[in-house]
């Protein structure tokens, strides 16, 4: 995969903390903005390649170093030590503070010349939960979450989400087994017209991670991504007034 220009940045959060980030520039600007939140493995090679691919689709992508309050530049492999460290970081992760850091990233990206002023959030694993919370707690225009692992802890927010949100789940994801997915998560968002949930038969956790042959499914990922890109292009398009002003 060909990478695009990737610029390291620092985003100032609500309390002055500097959150690390990388900007992946789109082929042309200004473009719709996306803040990308990684799995528990940090901004590793698959996440960087994912950000580059989203950028090539016409988005200004800001990959946010969500663990920077505990350890900067987390970049883990999918071996046993990587899983162990990732789980430990996730256990210590404060979602309430993380959402505030995410809001800082949204605000920062919205103000960059590469962005058209509209910003969405996309995330995977831990980031999938963050995308769900972004639709509830931030001013992002739209969000998409892939196999969020802790959404069941925040089901009280499901009925009141007012931003367009797509959630992608694998039917056989061990992190959201049926008693959580069917028993808690899906009922919590049922009836909310702003939220769409897709459950892919036979898919496991991390089905969209192209660097994990034990979990990856190319066909289902393409299906999910087509919805994701269409969703963001719809909700993050520049308004006619903005387009005219920029001309």
Long-range contacts (C-beta under 8 A, 24 or more apart in sequence): 1-49, 1-52, 1-53, 2-52, 2-56, 3-48, 3-49, 3-52, 4-52, 4-55, 4-56, 6-48, 6-51, 6-52, 9-62, 9-108, 11-62, 11-64, 11-101, 11-104, 11-105, 11-108, 12-104, 12-108, 13-100, 13-101, 13-104, 14-100, 14-103, 14-104, 17-68, 17-69, 17-101, 18-68, 19-64, 19-65, 19-66, 19-68, 19-101, 19-104, 19-105, 20-64, 20-65, 20-68, 20-72, 20-73, 21-62, 21-63, 21-64, 21-65, 21-105, 21-108, 22-48, 22-51, 22-62, 22-63, 23-60, 23-61, 23-62, 23-109, 23-112, 23-114, 24-51, 24-52, 24-54, 24-55, 24-60, 24-61, 24-62, 24-63, 25-55, 25-60, 25-114, 26-55, 26-56, 26-58, 26-59, 26-60, 26-61, 26-114, 27-55, 27-56, 27-58, 28-58, 29-60, 29-113, 29-114, 29-115, 30-60, 30-113, 30-114, 30-115, 30-116, 30-117, 30-238, 30-246, 31-58, 31-59, 31-60, 31-114, 31-115, 31-116, 32-58, 32-59, 32-60, 32-115, 32-116, 32-118, 32-119, 32-120, 32-232, 32-233, 32-236, 32-237, 32-238, 33-59, 33-60, 33-61, 33-62, 33-106, 33-109, 33-110, 33-112, 33-114, 33-115, 33-116, 33-117, 33-118, 33-119, 33-120, 33-236, 34-59, 34-60, 34-61, 34-62, 34-109, 34-119, 34-120, 34-121, 34-122, 34-232, 34-236, 35-61, 35-62, 35-64, 35-102, 35-105, 35-106, 35-109, 35-119, 35-120, 35-121, 35-122, 35-134, 35-140, 36-61, 36-62, 36-63, 36-64, 36-121, 36-122, 36-123, 36-127, 37-64, 37-66, 37-102, 37-121, 37-122, 37-123, 37-124, 37-126, 37-127, 37-130, 37-131, 38-63, 38-64, 38-66, 38-123, 38-124, 38-125, 38-126, 38-127, 39-86, 39-124, 39-125, 39-126, 39-127, 39-206, 39-209, 40-76, 40-86, 40-87, 40-89, 40-90, 40-125, 40-126, 41-74, 41-75, 41-76, 41-77, 41-78, 41-82, 41-86, 42-67, 42-73, 42-74, 42-75, 42-76, 42-86, 42-89, 43-73, 43-74, 43-75, 44-75, 44-76, 44-77, 45-75, 45-211, 46-209, 46-210, 46-211, 46-212, 47-124, 49-210, 49-211, 50-124, 50-210, 54-122, 57-229, 58-233, 59-232, 59-236, 60-109, 60-112, 60-114, 60-115, 62-105, 62-108, 62-109, 64-101, 64-102, 64-105, 66-93, 66-98, 66-101, 66-102, 66-126, 66-127, 66-130, 67-93, 68-101, 69-94, 69-97, 69-101, 78-211, 78-212, 90-126, 90-149, 93-126, 95-129, 95-130, 95-133, 95-150, 95-153, 95-154, 98-130, 99-130, 99-133, 99-134, 99-137, 99-138, 102-130, 102-133, 102-134, 102-138, 103-137, 103-138, 103-139, 106-134, 106-138, 106-139, 106-140, 116-236, 116-238, 116-242, 116-246, 117-238, 117-242, 118-235, 118-236, 118-237, 118-238, 119-236, 120-144, 120-232, 120-235, 120-236, 122-146, 122-228, 122-232, 123-148, 124-206, 124-208, 124-209, 125-149, 125-175, 125-205, 125-206, 126-150, 128-167, 128-168, 129-153, 129-154, 131-165, 131-167, 132-157, 132-161, 132-165, 132-167, 133-157, 134-163, 135-161, 135-162, 135-163, 135-164, 135-165, 135-194, 135-195, 136-160, 136-161, 136-163, 141-235, 141-236, 142-231, 142-232, 142-234, 142-235, 142-236, 144-168, 144-228, 144-231, 144-232, 146-208, 146-224, 147-173, 147-175, 147-176, 147-205, 147-206, 147-207, 147-208, 148-176, 149-175, 149-176, 149-205, 151-176, 151-185, 151-188, 152-176, 152-180, 152-184, 152-185, 155-184, 155-185, 155-187, 155-188, 156-188, 157-188, 158-185, 158-188, 158-189, 158-192, 158-195, 159-188, 159-189, 159-191, 159-192, 160-192, 161-189, 161-192, 161-194, 161-195, 162-194, 163-194, 164-194, 164-231, 164-234, 164-235, 165-194, 165-195, 165-196, 166-195, 166-196, 166-197, 166-198, 166-227, 166-228, 166-231, 167-195, 167-196, 167-197, 167-198, 168-198, 168-200, 168-208, 168-224, 168-227, 168-228, 169-197, 169-198, 169-199, 169-200, 169-203, 170-199, 170-200, 170-202, 170-203, 170-204, 170-205, 170-207, 171-199, 171-200, 171-201, 171-202, 171-203, 172-202, 172-203, 172-204, 173-203, 173-204, 173-205, 174-204, 174-205, 175-205, 198-224, 198-227, 200-224
